[in-house]
Amino acid sequence: LRLVYFVSAPLVRASVSVHVVTVAAVVAAAGSVALSRPGTSLPLLAAVLIVFSGLLDGIDGGVAMIGRSQSQWGYLLDTVSDRCSDLLFLAGSLALGAPMPIVVAVGVTTLLHETARARAVGAGISDVGFLTVWERPSRVVAAVVTATVAGAGPGSAQTSATIGISVTCGLAVLGFTQLMFGLYRRADRTRR
C-alpha cells in the first residue's frame, strides 16, 4: 500500500487521469505478448512488463482514491481492463508454446470466476470479498513465473510454457471451486 501511495500521489499532483493509468496497464500487458517469443530471452522483458501491468492495476485505484476521482465509469473500465489483461497474459503463454486447450480452459475458468463473483453481488449474497488462490495477484504471479522461466531457458520455452499453464490451470480450477463453495455457503445463510 505504501508503494501504491508513493507512486499514486505524484500522479495525482501531475493531474494524470486514472483512466490513463488503467489503459496503460492493458498496454503493458499487450506489450508482454509481443515480447513472448520462444527461443529468445525476450520473455524476461515480457515478465517485467507483466509486473509493471500488475503494479499499474493497483496504482489506478490509488490515483482514483487519492484524487477523489472514483466513478462508476472508472469502476467499469477497471474491471474490463483487468479481464483484458488476464486474457493477454494467457495469450503470452500461448505465444510461448503452451497448448491451446489448456490456455482456453484457464481463460474460461477465469472469466467464470469473475462472473460468478459479480453475479453473486447482484443476487444480494453478502460477503463475496473472500479470497481464493486464483485472484488477480495470483494471475500476475503465474504469468511472470511462466515468462521468466521461458526466457531464462530459451531452448525449452515450450516445455516451460506447458508446465506453467498446467500449474496455472490447476490454480484456476481450485480457485473457482473455492469461490463456488464459498458463495454457496453464503447464499445458504442468506436464505435462512
Salt bridges, closest charged atoms under 4 A:
ASP57 OD2 - ARG136 NE 3.31
ASP82 OD1 - ARG136 NE 3.67
ASP86 OD2 - ARG83 NE 3.07
ASP86 OD1 - ARG136 NH1 2.70
ASP86 OD2 - ARG139 NH1 2.99
GLU114 OE1 - ARG83 NH1 3.75
GLU114 OE2 - ARG139 NH2 2.67
ASP127 OD2 - ARG186 NE 3.25
GLU135 OE2 - HIS113 NE2 3.52
GLU135 OE2 - ARG117 NH2 2.64
ASP188 OD1 - ARG191 NH1 3.29
ASP188 OD2 - ARG192 NH2 2.80
